[in-house]
Amino acid sequence: MHDPLLSRVHNAFRSAFDLDPRSITLDTQPRDVTKWDSLGHATLAYSLEQEFKIHFDIDELMGLENMREIIRVVRRKLDAAPSKPADERTRP
């Protein structure tokens, strides 16, 4: 099954780290990505914010520790967004 949210997170990783999205899995964490240091973390967060038109608070930023957490946090933010119907939240 194709998950549009996962595809968009892959886009953010590609933008932040210039990686082939197929190299990013649900088990990906910072030690798996050479450029995912503190500056890379900020770059990834910015890429995610741009991709999804969301904003992370400091606690959420600190919680973006791995791919599974990124998916969880982004999904929670999209589900909480009042302005779009649910079927439009994962569309580009």
DSSP file (Angstrom, degrees, kcal/mol; ACC not computed):
  #  RESIDUE AA STRUCTURE BP1 BP2  ACC     N-H-->O    O-->H-N    N-H-->O    O-->H-N    TCO  KAPPA ALPHA  PHI   PSI    X-CA   Y-CA   Z-CA
    1    1 A M              0   0    0      0, 0.0     2,-0.5     0, 0.0     0, 0.0   0.000 360.0 360.0 360.0 136.9    0.0    0.0    0.0
    2    2 A H        -     0   0    0      4,-0.0     3,-0.1     3,-0.0     0, 0.0  -0.756 360.0-157.3 -89.5 124.3    1.3    3.5   -0.9
    3    3 A D     >  -     0   0    0     -2,-0.5     4,-1.9     1,-0.2     3,-0.2  -0.899   4.4-160.7-104.1 110.8    1.3    6.0    1.9
    4    4 A P  H  > S+     0   0    0      0, 0.0     4,-2.0     0, 0.0     5,-0.2   0.842  92.0  56.6 -60.6 -32.9    1.2    9.6    0.6
    5    5 A L  H  > S+     0   0    0      1,-0.2     4,-2.2     2,-0.2     5,-0.2   0.933 106.6  48.9 -63.8 -44.9    2.5   10.9    4.0
    6    6 A L  H  > S+     0   0    0      1,-0.2     4,-2.5     2,-0.2    -1,-0.2   0.893 109.0  53.5 -61.2 -41.0    5.5    8.6    3.8
    7    7 A S  H  X S+     0   0    0     -4,-1.9     4,-1.8     1,-0.2    -1,-0.2   0.893 109.7  47.9 -60.9 -40.1    6.2    9.8    0.2
    8    8 A R  H  X S+     0   0    0     -4,-2.0     4,-1.8     2,-0.2    -1,-0.2   0.857 109.5  51.7 -72.6 -34.4    6.1   13.4    1.3
    9    9 A V  H  X S+     0   0    0     -4,-2.2     4,-2.3     2,-0.2    -2,-0.2   0.908 107.7  53.7 -64.9 -40.7    8.4   12.7    4.3
   10   10 A H  H  X S+     0   0    0     -4,-2.5     4,-2.6     1,-0.2    -2,-0.2   0.901 105.5  54.3 -57.9 -40.5   10.8   11.0    1.8
   11   11 A N  H  X S+     0   0    0     -4,-1.8     4,-2.5     1,-0.2    -1,-0.2   0.905 107.2  50.2 -59.4 -41.8   10.6   14.3   -0.3
   12   12 A A  H  X S+     0   0    0     -4,-1.8     4,-2.6     2,-0.2    -1,-0.2   0.899 110.6  49.2 -64.9 -40.5   11.7   16.2    2.8
   13   13 A F  H  X S+     0   0    0     -4,-2.3     4,-3.0     2,-0.2     6,-0.4   0.913 110.9  50.2 -63.7 -42.2   14.6   13.9    3.4
   14   14 A R  H  X S+     0   0    0     -4,-2.6     4,-1.9     1,-0.2    -2,-0.2   0.924 113.4  45.9 -62.0 -43.9   15.7   14.2   -0.2
   15   15 A S  H  < S+     0   0    0     -4,-2.5    -2,-0.2    -5,-0.2    -1,-0.2   0.907 118.7  41.2 -65.1 -42.9   15.5   18.0    0.0
   16   16 A A  H  < S+     0   0    0     -4,-2.6    -2,-0.2    -5,-0.2    -1,-0.2   0.880 133.6  16.8 -74.3 -39.0   17.4   18.1    3.3
   17   17 A F  H  < S-     0   0    0     -4,-3.0    -3,-0.2    -5,-0.2    -2,-0.2   0.394  92.5-121.9-120.9   1.6   20.1   15.5    2.7
   18   18 A D     <  +     0   0    0     -4,-1.9     2,-0.3    -5,-0.4    -4,-0.2   0.936  61.8 151.6  53.1  49.9   20.1   15.0   -1.1
   19   19 A L        -     0   0    0     -6,-0.4    -1,-0.2    -9,-0.2    -2,-0.1  -0.778  57.9-104.2-111.0 153.2   19.4   11.3   -0.6
   20   20 A D    >   -     0   0    0     -2,-0.3     3,-2.6     1,-0.2     4,-0.3  -0.670  32.3-137.4 -68.9 120.9   17.6    8.7   -2.7
   21   21 A P  G >  S+     0   0    0      0, 0.0     3,-1.6     0, 0.0    -1,-0.2   0.771 100.2  67.9 -56.1 -26.3   14.2    8.4   -0.9
   22   22 A R  G 3  S+     0   0    0      1,-0.3    -2,-0.0   -12,-0.0   -12,-0.0   0.691  91.0  62.8 -68.2 -15.4   14.4    4.6   -1.3
   23   23 A S  G <  S+     0   0    0     -3,-2.6     2,-0.6     2,-0.0    -1,-0.3   0.579  88.5  83.6 -83.6  -8.6   17.3    4.6    1.1
   24   24 A I    <   +     0   0    0     -3,-1.6     2,-0.2    -4,-0.3   -14,-0.1  -0.851  58.7 171.0 -99.6 122.9   15.1    6.0    3.9
   25   25 A T    >   -     0   0    0     -2,-0.6     3,-1.6   -15,-0.0    42,-0.2  -0.667  52.0 -94.4-119.5 176.6   13.0    3.4    5.8
   26   26 A L  T 3  S+     0   0    0      1,-0.3    42,-0.8    -2,-0.2    45,-0.1   0.707 125.7  55.7 -64.0 -18.6   10.9    3.4    8.9
   27   27 A D  T 3  S+     0   0    0     40,-0.1    -1,-0.3    39,-0.1     2,-0.1   0.425  79.2 124.5 -93.4   0.5   13.9    2.3   10.8
   28   28 A T    <   +     0   0    0     -3,-1.6    39,-2.9    38,-0.1    40,-0.3  -0.380  32.3 167.8 -66.0 135.6   16.1    5.2    9.6
   29   29 A Q    >   -     0   0    0     37,-0.2     3,-2.5    38,-0.1     4,-0.5  -0.877  51.5 -84.2-139.6 171.8   17.7    7.3   12.4
   30   30 A P  G >  S+     0   0    0      0, 0.0     3,-1.6     0, 0.0     6,-0.4   0.822 122.5  60.0 -52.5 -37.9   20.4    9.9   12.6
   31   31 A R  G 3  S+     0   0    0      1,-0.3     3,-0.1     3,-0.0    -3,-0.0   0.699 101.2  57.8 -65.9 -15.2   23.3    7.5   12.7
   32   32 A D  G <  S+     0   0    0     -3,-2.5     2,-0.5     1,-0.1    -1,-0.3   0.596 100.8  60.9 -87.5 -12.3   22.2    6.1    9.3
   33   33 A V  S X  S-     0   0    0     -3,-1.6     3,-2.0    -4,-0.5    -1,-0.1  -0.954  71.2-152.2-123.0 113.0   22.4    9.4    7.5
   34   34 A T  T 3  S+     0   0    0     -2,-0.5    -1,-0.1     1,-0.3    -2,-0.0   0.852  96.5  46.2 -51.9 -42.6   25.9   11.0    7.4
   35   35 A K  T 3  S+     0   0    0      1,-0.2     2,-2.0   -18,-0.1    -1,-0.3   0.447  81.9 104.1 -84.8   0.5   24.5   14.6    7.2
   36   36 A W    <   +     0   0    0     -3,-2.0    -1,-0.2    -6,-0.4    -3,-0.1  -0.440  49.5 123.8 -86.2  68.1   21.9   14.1   10.0
   37   37 A D  S  > S-     0   0    0     -2,-2.0     4,-2.5    -6,-0.0     5,-0.2  -0.232  85.7 -69.3-102.2-161.7   23.9   16.1   12.6
   38   38 A S  H  > S+     0   0    0      1,-0.2     4,-1.6     2,-0.2     5,-0.1   0.911 138.5  43.3 -63.9 -40.8   22.6   19.0   14.6
   39   39 A L  H  > S+     0   0    0      2,-0.2     4,-2.3     1,-0.2    -1,-0.2   0.902 113.9  51.5 -68.7 -39.9   22.6   21.3   11.5
   40   40 A G  H  > S+     0   0    0     -5,-0.3     4,-2.8     1,-0.2    -2,-0.2   0.856 105.8  56.1 -62.6 -35.3   21.1   18.5    9.4
   41   41 A H  H  X S+     0   0    0     -4,-2.5     4,-2.6     2,-0.2    -1,-0.2   0.921 108.8  46.1 -62.9 -43.9   18.4   18.1   12.0
   42   42 A A  H  X S+     0   0    0     -4,-1.6     4,-2.3     2,-0.2    -2,-0.2   0.900 113.0  50.5 -65.2 -40.2   17.4   21.7   11.7
   43   43 A T  H  X S+     0   0    0     -4,-2.3     4,-2.4     2,-0.2    -2,-0.2   0.911 111.1  48.3 -64.2 -42.6   17.5   21.4    7.9
   44   44 A L  H  X S+     0   0    0     -4,-2.8     4,-2.7     2,-0.2     5,-0.2   0.930 110.5  51.1 -63.2 -45.6   15.3   18.3    8.0
   45   45 A A  H  X S+     0   0    0     -4,-2.6     4,-2.6     1,-0.2    -2,-0.2   0.918 111.1  48.6 -58.7 -43.5   12.8   20.0   10.3
   46   46 A Y  H  X S+     0   0    0     -4,-2.3     4,-2.5     2,-0.2    -1,-0.2   0.917 110.8  50.9 -62.1 -43.4   12.6   23.0    7.9
   47   47 A S  H  X S+     0   0    0     -4,-2.4     4,-2.6     1,-0.2    -2,-0.2   0.894 111.0  48.4 -61.9 -40.5   12.1   20.7    4.9
   48   48 A L  H  X S+     0   0    0     -4,-2.7     4,-2.5     2,-0.2     5,-0.2   0.918 110.6  50.9 -65.6 -43.2    9.3   18.9    6.8
   49   49 A E  H  X>S+     0   0    0     -4,-2.6     4,-1.4    -5,-0.2     5,-1.2   0.904 113.6  45.1 -61.5 -40.9    7.7   22.3    7.7
   50   50 A Q  H  <5S+     0   0    0     -4,-2.5    -2,-0.2     2,-0.2    -1,-0.2   0.914 113.5  49.5 -68.2 -43.3    7.8   23.4    4.1
   51   51 A E  H  <5S+     0   0    0     -4,-2.6    -2,-0.2     1,-0.2    -1,-0.2   0.896 125.1  27.2 -62.7 -41.8    6.6   20.1    2.7
   52   52 A F  H  <5S-     0   0    0     -4,-2.5    -1,-0.2    -5,-0.2    -2,-0.2   0.472  99.9-123.9-104.2  -3.5    3.6   19.9    5.0
   53   53 A K  T  <5S+     0   0    0     -4,-1.4     2,-0.2    -5,-0.2    -3,-0.2   0.945  70.4 125.4  56.8  49.1    2.9   23.6    5.8
   54   54 A I      < -     0   0    0     -5,-1.2     2,-0.4    -6,-0.2    -1,-0.2  -0.750  53.6-136.0-126.5 173.9    3.3   22.9    9.5
   55   55 A H        -     0   0    0     -2,-0.2     2,-0.4    -3,-0.1    -9,-0.1  -0.998  12.2-144.1-136.9 132.8    5.4   24.3   12.3
   56   56 A F        -     0   0    0     -2,-0.4     2,-0.1   -11,-0.1    -7,-0.0  -0.771  10.1-142.8 -94.9 137.7    7.2   22.4   15.0
   57   57 A D     >  -     0   0    0     -2,-0.4     4,-2.6     1,-0.1     5,-0.2  -0.423  38.8 -93.6 -84.9 174.8    7.5   23.7   18.6
   58   58 A I  H  > S+     0   0    0      1,-0.2     4,-2.2     2,-0.2     5,-0.2   0.865 125.2  51.8 -61.7 -38.8   10.8   23.0   20.4
   59   59 A D  H  > S+     0   0    0      2,-0.2     4,-1.2     1,-0.2    -1,-0.2   0.907 111.3  47.7 -65.2 -40.7    9.5   19.8   22.1
   60   60 A E  H  > S+     0   0    0      2,-0.2     4,-0.6     1,-0.2     3,-0.2   0.912 109.5  53.7 -65.2 -41.8    8.4   18.4   18.7
   61   61 A L  H >< S+     0   0    0     -4,-2.6     3,-1.1     1,-0.2    -2,-0.2   0.919 109.3  48.0 -58.1 -43.9   11.8   19.3   17.2
   62   62 A M  H 3< S+     0   0    0     -4,-2.2    -1,-0.2     1,-0.2    -2,-0.2   0.774 107.5  57.9 -68.3 -25.2   13.6   17.4   19.9
   63   63 A G  H 3< S+     0   0    0     -4,-1.2     2,-2.4    -3,-0.2     3,-0.3   0.530  75.0  96.4 -83.3  -6.6   11.3   14.5   19.4
   64   64 A L    <<  +     0   0    0     -3,-1.1    -1,-0.2    -4,-0.6     3,-0.1  -0.385  46.0 137.8 -81.0  63.2   12.1   14.0   15.7
   65   65 A E        -     0   0    0     -2,-2.4     2,-0.3     1,-0.1    -1,-0.2   0.646  66.1  -2.1 -88.6 -17.5   14.7   11.3   16.7
   66   66 A N  S  > S-     0   0    0     -3,-0.3     4,-2.4   -37,-0.2   -37,-0.2  -0.962  82.1 -87.0-163.7 172.8   14.0    8.8   14.0
   67   67 A M  H  > S+     0   0    0    -39,-2.9     4,-2.6    -2,-0.3     5,-0.2   0.892 121.6  53.3 -60.6 -43.0   11.7    8.1   11.0
   68   68 A R  H  > S+     0   0    0    -42,-0.8     4,-2.2   -40,-0.3    -1,-0.2   0.907 111.6  46.1 -61.1 -40.8    9.0    6.5   13.0
   69   69 A E  H  > S+     0   0    0      2,-0.2     4,-3.0     1,-0.2     5,-0.3   0.882 110.0  54.1 -68.8 -37.7    8.8    9.5   15.3
   70   70 A I  H  X S+     0   0    0     -4,-2.4     4,-2.7     2,-0.2     5,-0.3   0.945 110.4  46.5 -59.7 -47.5    8.8   11.9   12.4
   71   71 A I  H  X S+     0   0    0     -4,-2.6     4,-2.6     1,-0.2     5,-0.2   0.924 113.9  48.9 -59.6 -44.9    5.8   10.1   10.9
   72   72 A R  H  X S+     0   0    0     -4,-2.2     4,-2.3    -5,-0.2    -2,-0.2   0.932 114.5  43.8 -62.3 -47.5    4.0   10.0   14.2
   73   73 A V  H  X S+     0   0    0     -4,-3.0     4,-2.4     2,-0.2    -2,-0.2   0.925 115.8  46.9 -66.7 -45.2    4.6   13.8   14.9
   74   74 A V  H  X S+     0   0    0     -4,-2.7     4,-2.7    -5,-0.3     5,-0.2   0.931 112.8  49.6 -63.2 -44.9    3.7   14.9   11.4
   75   75 A R  H  X S+     0   0    0     -4,-2.6     4,-2.6    -5,-0.3    -1,-0.2   0.917 110.7  50.4 -60.1 -42.9    0.6   12.7   11.3
   76   76 A R  H  X S+     0   0    0     -4,-2.3     4,-1.5    -5,-0.2    -1,-0.2   0.910 111.8  47.9 -62.7 -41.7   -0.5   14.1   14.7
   77   77 A K  H  X S+     0   0    0     -4,-2.4     4,-0.8     1,-0.2    -2,-0.2   0.910 113.1  47.6 -66.0 -40.9    0.0   17.7   13.5
   78   78 A L  H >< S+     0   0    0     -4,-2.7     3,-0.6     1,-0.2    -2,-0.2   0.897 110.6  51.6 -67.2 -39.1   -1.9   17.1   10.2
   79   79 A D  H 3< S+     0   0    0     -4,-2.6    -1,-0.2     1,-0.2    -2,-0.2   0.807 110.3  50.1 -66.3 -28.4   -4.8   15.4   12.1
   80   80 A A  H 3< S+     0   0    0     -4,-1.5    -1,-0.2    -5,-0.2    -2,-0.2   0.621  82.9 109.3 -84.8 -13.3   -5.0   18.4   14.4
   81   81 A A    <<  -     0   0    0     -4,-0.8     3,-0.4    -3,-0.6     8,-0.1  -0.506  51.2-166.9 -68.2 119.2   -5.1   20.9   11.5
   82   82 A P  S    S+     0   0    0      0, 0.0    -1,-0.2     0, 0.0    -4,-0.0   0.650  71.0  70.8 -81.5 -15.2   -8.6   22.3   11.4
   83   83 A S  S    S+     0   0    0      2,-0.1    -2,-0.0     1,-0.0     0, 0.0   0.676  92.1  51.7 -84.9 -16.5   -8.5   24.0    8.0
   84   84 A K  S    S-     0   0    0     -3,-0.4     5,-0.1    -6,-0.2     2,-0.0  -0.920  83.7-109.2-122.8 145.3   -8.4   21.1    5.6
   85   85 A P    >>  -     0   0    0      0, 0.0     3,-1.9     0, 0.0     4,-0.6  -0.363  40.5-108.1 -62.5 152.5  -10.6   18.0    5.2
   86   86 A A  G >4 S+     0   0    0      1,-0.3     3,-0.9     2,-0.2     4,-0.4   0.820 116.6  57.9 -55.1 -37.9   -8.8   14.8    6.2
   87   87 A D  G 34 S+     0   0    0      1,-0.2    -1,-0.3     2,-0.1     3,-0.2   0.665 106.9  49.4 -71.7 -14.0   -8.5   13.5    2.6
   88   88 A E  G X4 S+     0   0    0     -3,-1.9     3,-0.8     1,-0.1    -1,-0.2   0.554  88.2  83.8 -97.4  -9.6   -6.5   16.6    1.6
   89   89 A R  T << S+     0   0    0     -3,-0.9    -2,-0.1    -4,-0.6    -1,-0.1   0.752  95.9  39.7 -70.6 -24.0   -4.0   16.6    4.5
   90   90 A T  T 3  S+     0   0    0     -4,-0.4    -1,-0.2    -3,-0.2   -82,-0.1   0.412  94.0 102.4-104.7   1.6   -1.6   14.2    2.9
   91   91 A R    <         0   0    0     -3,-0.8    -3,-0.0     1,-0.1   -86,-0.0  -0.584 360.0 360.0 -82.5 146.8   -1.9   15.5   -0.6
   92   92 A P              0   0    0      0, 0.0    -1,-0.1     0, 0.0    -3,-0.1   0.501 360.0 360.0 -66.9 360.0    0.9   17.7   -2.0
